[in-house]
Amino acid sequence: MADFDLGLVWFRRDLRVADHAALYHALTRCRRVLCAFIFDREILAPLPKNDRRVPFIHASVVELDQALCDAGGKLIVRHGVPLREIPALARECGVQAVFANRDYEPSAKARDDAISAKLASAGVAFFSFKDQAVFDHDDVLTGAGKPYTVFTPYKRNWLASLTPEALEPYASEDRLSALAKPPSNVKRAIPALGELGFSADHAPALPAGTSGALRLFDDFRDRMPNYHRTRDFPAVKGPSYLSVHLRHGTISIRALARTAHDAQRHGDHGAETWLSELIWRDFYFSVLHHFPYVGVPGDHRAFRPEYDRIKWETGDAAEASFAAWCAGHTGYPLVDAAMRQINQSGYMHNRLRMVVASFLTKDLGIDWRRGEAYFEALLNDFELSSNNGGWQWAASSGCDAQPYFRIFNPVTQSEKFDASGKFIRHYVPELAALSEKDIHAPWRAKPDALKAAKIALGADYPLPLVDHEVARKLTLARYDVVKQASEAN
């Protein structure tokens, strides 16, 4: 016998029907189930009208609605503030319970707590479930019951804790007969992008929805055995390109982890490396959950508090350097190619995210939070936990951070991971005529080589903003001051 007559599933970062925790539990516990999605005004309002992510979400919502319609239901879509819209929908539809999958961002957790309290005051239950992660909250702790702050032991325990049940899919698709259509008086139409205030002109090139995720996953399966060999080379089709789909839940993390884990058990080293990347994602969710101060809106703090004492570069020169970094005009070709990639597409290769983050913080001496915010504004796959974790890793202020004296050399990174210059030539075409030797550091090229390539440094392409070796020494001194002060205390 059902616990509730009518329930409501609130879709958020889980835009799919298959293997969906909240949907499964609602269909199991309710006689009838309604479904809703809110285009959150508070999230959308600050975004530029050509934001690439909103068309992706919109297309995924349209596909989700069609899947629910095919099963006999319908997606109720609103454009508003969830704190008002969800309780209003519960009241209008007469539901007794609302089901949703957990979010780990501090602002989202505060929102859910407020909605839960508001629903409770009206006699409506609110249930949340683990769905974005394989393990979350206190699932993976140290022997002393503490959260992990270093990835490698976390990964060992994550793998040791893995059971077939942890990766078992929720049979939500098998129970869709309980879906119901909303009452005729409830507004339910999906607003057009224009009504939301956005343009489709800059939509991501990646296919949206579960259909798009499955196409990408099918394509990656054949490449997964070589992932450990190809993932670091930006000119090679090495990654899965599924991060934006994981961000919006158009595919289940359990399905991906199950595939990788099964392949790893049969000796697939590429799958082993890819699974490790999925575990990093869970790790950063865990860090954000247990140490929420790293992700407080408008006040992201260093995981290691002593690194909040770093004296970053400020003033006009620093502002000019930051603007050059953003625009891809630093004079370091691989850094510039990477920044132009994110500016043009909303995507940046993972290896290059580390390179440009190291360059901003340790060559230019600029606060990591500024780079973190720039990525947040542009990345199609922006995930607060992973973005914050990655930037703090690069700045050596976070969990499992690289020692501060390890600083990426942008030239050797270029020579190693884009040896032929193919990636650079694509995004920095003004350097296309340079040789494979000269394209990584044009300022070292002989005058005749520059002349033959029709490049005047400082005019056609900028001279380097900084000398890497000089910048490296300044960074070591900057961090040494913090280290010495910490040791003195």
Secondary structure, 3 states (H helix, E strand, C coil): CCCEEEEEEEECCCCCCCCCHHHHHHHHHEEEEEEEEEEEHHHHCCCCCCCCHHHHHHHHHHHHHHHHHHCCCCEEEEEECHHHHHHHHHHHHCCCEEEEECCCCHHHHHHHHHHHHHHHHCCCEEEEECCCCCCCCCCCCCCCCCCCCCHHHHHHHHHHHCCHHHHCCCCHHHHHHHECCCCCCCCCCCCCHHHHCCCCCCCCCCCCHHHHHHHHHHHHHHHHHHHHHHCCCCCCCCCCCCHHHHHHCCCCHHHHHHHHHHHHHCCCHHHHHHHHHHHHHHHHHHHHHHCHHHHCCCCCCCCCHHHHHCCCCCCHHHHHHHHHHHHCCCCCHHHHHHHHHHHHHCCCCHHHHHHHHHHHHHHCCCCHHHHHHHHHHHCCCCCHHHHHHHHHHHHCCCCCCCCCCCCCCHHHHHHHHCCCCHHHHHHCHHHCCCCCCCCCCHHHCCHHHHHHCCCCECCCECCCCCCHHHHHHHHHHHHHHHHHHHHHC
